[in-house]
Amino acid sequence: MSEGPVYHTPLAAAVLALCVALGVPGARAANGLEDSPVATEARADSPFGAYLAGLYARAIGDSSSAAEFYAAAISADTDPELSRGAFRALLAAGRIDDAIAQAKIVEDDAQGDGLAPIAIAIGAIRRGDFDEADRQLDTVPLSGMNVLLLPVAKAWVRVGQGRADQAIEALDPLRRSEQSRAFRLFHEALIYDLTEQREKAEEAYRA
């Protein structure tokens, strides 16, 4: 097990923020929406009703209510679609421990969810087990939003392993697109800053 106690909190925070910002369509943080009184006051007296209420709450950006409705639905029904919806809703609502636990269920689903292995890797990061996080990230499919997420997650794991030089190299796939330039430079700057390479950090911040 590779440990780097100084990095546990910033690493987990960075990757979690990344998942919430990029991985959850309709997240309240992205849309600037408050909890909807309509979703909050909705009544769901059956698993299917809870599922529908969860869909509606998620659609309007009420992540907290969506998580509650999905949780009620999966308590009575283990349908894979419900499990995936619950995972995303829990992640968006900031219920990270619950989301990580749900991710382990989702990962066993044949269709799965591309964010589930990343969430499980986050759990390993929070324990300081960066090698396990690295192995988990190797299972992440490089498609969709993971084209952005995976290089960044791997870069931060390298930092936790004490391999800061390789952390910057891990961001290289983001050089293939000009659209990801600012995103890459931002994380380069954070990595340089955290590893006390101040001049390089300032250069990346200004680029």
C-alpha positions as CSV (number, residue, x, y, z in Angstrom):
1,M,0.0,0.0,0.0
2,S,1.4,3.4,-0.9
3,E,0.6,6.1,1.5
4,G,1.0,9.9,1.4
5,P,-1.0,11.3,4.4
6,V,-0.4,14.9,3.3
7,Y,-2.3,14.4,0.1
8,H,-5.4,12.4,1.3
9,T,-7.7,15.3,1.8
10,P,-6.8,17.4,-1.2
11,L,-6.7,14.4,-3.5
12,A,-10.1,13.2,-2.5
13,A,-11.5,16.7,-2.6
14,A,-10.1,17.3,-6.1
15,V,-11.4,14.1,-7.6
16,L,-14.7,14.3,-5.9
17,A,-15.3,17.8,-7.1
18,L,-14.3,16.7,-10.6
19,C,-16.9,13.9,-10.5
20,V,-19.7,16.1,-9.3
21,A,-18.9,18.9,-11.7
22,L,-18.5,16.8,-14.8
23,G,-20.2,13.5,-14.1
24,V,-23.7,14.4,-13.0
25,P,-26.0,16.0,-15.5
26,G,-28.4,18.4,-13.9
27,A,-26.4,18.6,-10.7
28,R,-27.6,21.5,-8.5
29,A,-24.1,22.9,-8.2
30,A,-23.8,23.1,-12.0
31,N,-27.2,24.6,-12.6
32,G,-27.3,27.0,-9.6
33,L,-30.7,25.5,-8.5
34,E,-31.9,25.2,-5.0
35,D,-33.9,22.2,-3.7
36,S,-37.3,22.3,-5.4
37,P,-40.3,22.4,-3.0
38,V,-42.2,20.4,-5.6
39,A,-39.7,17.6,-5.5
40,T,-39.2,17.8,-1.8
41,E,-42.9,17.7,-1.0
42,A,-43.6,14.9,-3.6
43,R,-45.0,11.7,-2.2
44,A,-43.9,8.3,-3.4
45,D,-45.8,5.4,-1.9
46,S,-44.3,2.6,-4.0
47,P,-40.9,1.8,-5.5
48,F,-42.0,2.8,-8.9
49,G,-43.5,6.1,-7.6
50,A,-40.2,6.8,-5.8
51,Y,-38.3,6.1,-9.0
52,L,-40.5,8.5,-11.0
53,A,-40.1,11.1,-8.2
54,G,-36.3,10.6,-8.3
55,L,-36.3,11.1,-12.1
56,Y,-38.2,14.3,-11.8
57,A,-36.1,15.6,-8.9
58,R,-32.9,14.9,-10.8
59,A,-34.2,16.5,-14.0
60,I,-34.9,19.8,-12.2
61,G,-31.6,19.7,-10.4
62,D,-32.9,18.8,-6.9
63,S,-30.1,16.4,-6.1
64,S,-30.9,15.9,-2.4
65,S,-34.5,14.9,-3.0
66,A,-33.4,12.7,-6.0
67,A,-31.0,10.8,-3.7
68,E,-33.8,10.3,-1.1
69,F,-36.3,9.0,-3.7
70,Y,-33.8,6.7,-5.4
71,A,-32.8,5.3,-2.0
72,A,-36.4,4.6,-1.2
73,A,-36.8,2.9,-4.6
74,I,-33.8,0.6,-4.3
75,S,-34.7,-0.4,-0.8
76,A,-37.6,-2.3,-2.3
77,D,-36.2,-3.0,-5.8
78,T,-32.7,-4.0,-7.0
79,D,-33.3,-3.1,-10.7
80,P,-30.0,-2.1,-12.3
81,E,-31.4,1.1,-13.7
82,L,-32.5,2.2,-10.2
83,S,-29.0,1.4,-8.9
84,R,-27.3,3.5,-11.5
85,G,-29.7,6.4,-10.9
86,A,-29.2,6.1,-7.2
87,F,-25.5,6.2,-7.6
88,R,-25.5,9.4,-9.7
89,A,-28.0,11.1,-7.4
90,L,-26.0,10.3,-4.3
91,L,-22.9,11.6,-5.9
92,A,-24.6,14.8,-6.9
93,A,-26.1,15.3,-3.5
94,G,-22.6,15.0,-1.9
95,R,-23.4,11.8,0.0
96,I,-20.0,10.4,-1.0
97,D,-19.8,7.4,1.4
98,D,-23.2,6.3,0.2
99,A,-22.3,6.9,-3.4
100,I,-19.1,4.8,-3.1
101,A,-21.1,2.0,-1.5
102,Q,-23.6,2.2,-4.3
103,A,-20.8,2.3,-6.9
104,K,-19.7,-1.2,-5.8
105,I,-23.2,-2.5,-6.6
106,V,-23.3,-0.7,-9.9
107,E,-19.9,-2.0,-10.9
108,D,-21.2,-5.5,-10.8
109,D,-24.0,-4.6,-13.2
110,A,-23.3,-5.8,-16.8
111,Q,-24.1,-2.3,-18.2
112,G,-22.3,-0.5,-15.3
113,D,-21.6,3.1,-15.1
114,G,-18.3,4.7,-16.2
115,L,-18.1,6.8,-13.1
116,A,-18.5,3.8,-10.7
117,P,-14.8,2.7,-10.9
118,I,-13.7,6.3,-10.3
119,A,-15.9,6.5,-7.2
120,I,-14.5,3.3,-5.9
121,A,-11.0,4.6,-6.6
122,I,-11.9,7.7,-4.6
123,G,-12.7,5.4,-1.7
124,A,-9.2,3.9,-2.0
125,I,-7.7,7.5,-2.1
126,R,-9.5,8.4,1.1
127,R,-8.0,5.4,2.8
128,G,-4.5,6.4,1.5
129,D,-4.3,3.3,-0.7
130,F,-3.1,4.9,-3.9
131,D,-1.9,1.6,-5.4
132,E,-5.4,0.2,-5.1
133,A,-6.8,3.4,-6.6
134,D,-4.4,3.1,-9.5
135,R,-5.6,-0.5,-10.1
136,Q,-9.2,0.6,-10.0
137,L,-8.6,3.4,-12.5
138,D,-7.1,0.9,-14.9
139,T,-10.6,-0.6,-15.2
140,V,-12.2,2.7,-16.3
141,P,-13.4,2.7,-19.9
142,L,-11.8,5.6,-21.8
143,S,-15.0,7.0,-23.3
144,G,-17.5,9.8,-22.9
145,M,-16.6,12.1,-20.0
146,N,-13.9,9.7,-18.8
147,V,-11.7,11.1,-21.6
148,L,-11.4,14.1,-19.3
149,L,-11.8,12.4,-15.9
150,L,-9.4,9.6,-16.2
151,P,-6.2,11.5,-17.0
152,V,-6.9,13.9,-14.1
153,A,-7.7,11.1,-11.6
154,K,-4.6,9.2,-12.6
155,A,-2.5,12.4,-12.3
156,W,-3.7,13.0,-8.7
157,V,-3.1,9.4,-7.8
158,R,0.5,9.8,-9.0
159,V,0.8,12.8,-6.7
160,G,-0.4,10.6,-3.8
161,Q,2.2,8.0,-4.7
162,G,4.9,10.6,-4.5
163,R,5.5,10.5,-8.3
164,A,4.8,14.2,-9.1
165,D,6.9,14.1,-12.2
166,Q,4.7,11.3,-13.6
167,A,1.6,13.1,-12.5
168,I,2.2,15.8,-15.1
169,E,2.8,13.2,-17.7
170,A,-0.5,11.5,-16.9
171,L,-2.2,14.7,-18.1
172,D,-0.7,14.4,-21.6
173,P,-3.8,12.8,-23.2
174,L,-5.5,16.2,-22.5
175,R,-3.0,17.8,-24.9
176,R,-4.8,16.2,-27.9
177,S,-7.6,18.7,-27.8
178,E,-7.4,22.5,-27.6
179,Q,-10.7,22.4,-25.8
180,S,-9.2,20.7,-22.8
181,R,-6.2,23.0,-22.6
182,A,-7.5,25.3,-19.8
183,F,-8.7,22.2,-17.9
184,R,-5.3,20.6,-18.2
185,L,-3.4,23.7,-17.2
186,F,-5.6,24.2,-14.2
187,H,-4.7,20.8,-12.8
188,E,-1.1,21.2,-13.8
189,A,-1.0,24.4,-11.7
190,L,-2.7,22.7,-8.8
191,I,-0.2,19.8,-8.9
192,Y,2.8,22.1,-9.1
193,D,1.4,24.2,-6.3
194,L,0.7,21.2,-4.0
195,T,4.1,19.8,-4.6
196,E,5.7,23.2,-3.9
197,Q,7.0,23.9,-7.4
198,R,6.0,27.5,-7.2
199,E,7.5,28.9,-10.4
200,K,6.0,26.2,-12.5
201,A,2.7,26.6,-10.8
202,E,2.7,30.4,-11.5
203,E,3.6,29.7,-15.1
204,A,0.7,27.2,-15.5
205,Y,-1.8,29.6,-13.8
206,R,-0.8,32.4,-16.1
207,A,-0.8,30.3,-19.3
